Amino acid sequence: MEFRKLFEPITINKLTIKNRTVMPSMGLAYCTDFSLNDRYRAFYRERAAGGVGLLTIGPVAIDRVGSAPFMLGLFDDSHIEPLRVFVDELHRETDVRIATQLLHMGRYTFSFLSGMTPIAPSPIASKLTHETPREMTREDIEEVKEAYAQAARRAREAGFDFVEVLACTGYLISEFLSPVTNKRTDEYGGTIENRMRFGLEVVSKVRKVVGEDMALGIRIAGNDFMEGGHTNEESALFAAAAERGGVDAINVTGGWHETKIPQLTSNVPPGGFVYLSRGIKEKVNIPVFASNRLGDPVIAEKALRSGACDMICWGRPLIADPELPNKVKEGRLNEIISCISCNQGCFDAIFAGTGVTCILNPRAGKEDVFRVEKGGQAKKIMVAGGGPAGMEFALTAAQRGHYVTLYEKEDRLGGQVNLAKAPPGKGEFQKLIDSMKGRMAHWGVKVNFNTPVTPETVRSERPDVLVIASGARPVRIEVPGIDKPHVVDAWDVLSEKVWQIGEEVVIVGGSATGCETALFVAQIGSPDPETFTFLMYHTAERPEVVRRLLHAAGRKVTVIDMVPRFAENVGRTARWSLIKSLRLMGVKLRPNITLLEIRDDSVLVKTDKGEVSIPADTVIMAAGAVPVNGLAQDLKGDRVNIITIGDAKEPRKITEAVREGFEEALKI
């Protein structure tokens, strides 16, 4: 596809932007004191140089009561100069336009971080913080509006080209907008006109401060996806009112942080929320930005061509690959580091209280620490294993000028990623393999398939460095009946080596592998998306019949484990969606259970109420993994420089395996 719309310039107010790509505001958690530091600078500097049209630095806190010290601050004049120096630098060195976003978290503020009781339109507890905010007084409302205005003034003085007011995701302005969180009886509550009042007054004050010529935007939820909250229709009413109030662009995202509708995980179809921006665009006459799952440049180009939006937000795609716009423009698609919507390095990191990084880009958030530079003398390197750790090591070592050959005993790359991509909604993980494969080819890594590495191979090739990335194998637990023919391993089910599965299935192991295998098995026989679309489009069946087909494929699936909480090793942002899907499919999750025996037609388990038999004509084992690293032992005594990485060293998440491969390659 020719990417014409993506690289058309656009003018917002009097600001001309070179293309239609936007890096939206994202919490990065790179500081602890509201301050711009070298980590932030290095992160944004690379994205500015990577070709994005509009780069948003932020969000920035407008005051202390609605913020946290791990975000940038713009509530004091002392914040202006560091930002001004940096913005000037980006303007001198690149042709990017630079925005900032003004944030007040409202009831999403954690008091232990801000040191103050959160404030909100009404005293309704947050499901995220489990705290009840204080209802804002009229004095609070005036103070917060003024805080927005003064933060906007500082943004103008710091040299920003564009100011955006955050009015979505469940933060303060959206709390005023929604009847879910606004129960006020004064002029700021009740009717939608009253609930819009606070946000529109903020816009008015900000516009007055920044002047008529500065580009001003607002980021709204295209649909709150909250029961009783705003749909796309109410959001469009607010967008139109904001346009009349002086905004120059509407940035449309999805629902609140509390929503039970997945927004950013890999089970959301690429471009699945473009309809939200279309609904807004039909009601306004100013540029509209579209967000969420638009990292595929083909999907982005089609969204622009369709007229559903005027600009495309690339947030996590630019965390994964700062050069994404340049690579697309220059036709270097095989070099793209694709976001796979796993959320492990970005959103999960935020919830864990650490800075944002990326499963596929170990330099993300560490640009000021790690640089891939040429090594000293070029070395001959053998990499045994083509999983994520081995591929990342091979790629990084080749970038540094070493001669790298990767050996894979199977006929394809990816290792356990090929299992991870099998469950419903996880197909994006194939991009990890494709991205690494393409980049390895670009940097000259030689790949030998169907070639296990033996001690004889190593002695024959005589490498300077041998990297053992041979992965792991399933754990075998010793329990009566483990050798029965209807007992199979989860890895064999996910790889479809085993395809004959009974009607009553018990899965032993409630970790990520066990739960995702349960979903994989439960959805065998359900209509695929194309079939579902066909049935709904042609009204071949009543909607309730089609939904029943989706959620009932015929098998009875039960997951058992000794642990009290299932999928504990799945990140917070993906776990709830996985558990929801399992429940929709009728999968039974039975914690605090010990497997005692596997019988011909059942499993015997121990519960807190005694021994129980669960029917099972197929038993799937998902009890964990152990390293495969016998090669190192076989070469003990040989004078070979051996590095063991990834699951061959210790089973871990993909993020950790990739990071280890990257960092070890920098040491060569």
Secondary structure by P-SEA (a helix, b strand, c coil): cccccccbbbbccccccccccccccccccccccccccaaaaaaaaaaaaccccbbbccccccccccccccbbbcccccccaaaaaaaaaaaacccbbbbbbbbbbccccccccccccccccccccccccccccccccaaaaaaaaaaaaaaaaaaaaacccbbbbbcccccaaaaaaccccccccccccccccccaaaaaaaaaaaaaaaccccbbbbbbbccccccccccaaaaaaaaaaaaaacccbbbbbbbccccccccccccccccccaaaaaaaaaccccbbbbbcccccaaaaaaaaaaccccbbbbaaaaaaccaaaaaaaaccccccccccccccccaaaaaacccbbbcccccccccccccccccccccbbbbccccaaaaaaaaaaaaaccbbbbbbccccccccccccccccccccaaaaaaaaaaaaaaabbbbbccccccaaaaaaacccbbbccbbbbbbbbbcccccccccccaaaaaaccccccccbbbbccccaaaaaaaaaaaacccccaaaaaaaaaaccccaaaaaaaacccccbbbbbccccccccccccccaaaaaaaaaaabbbbbcccccccccccbbbbbccccbbbbbbcbbbbccccccccccccccccccccccccccccccccaaaaaaaaaaaaaac
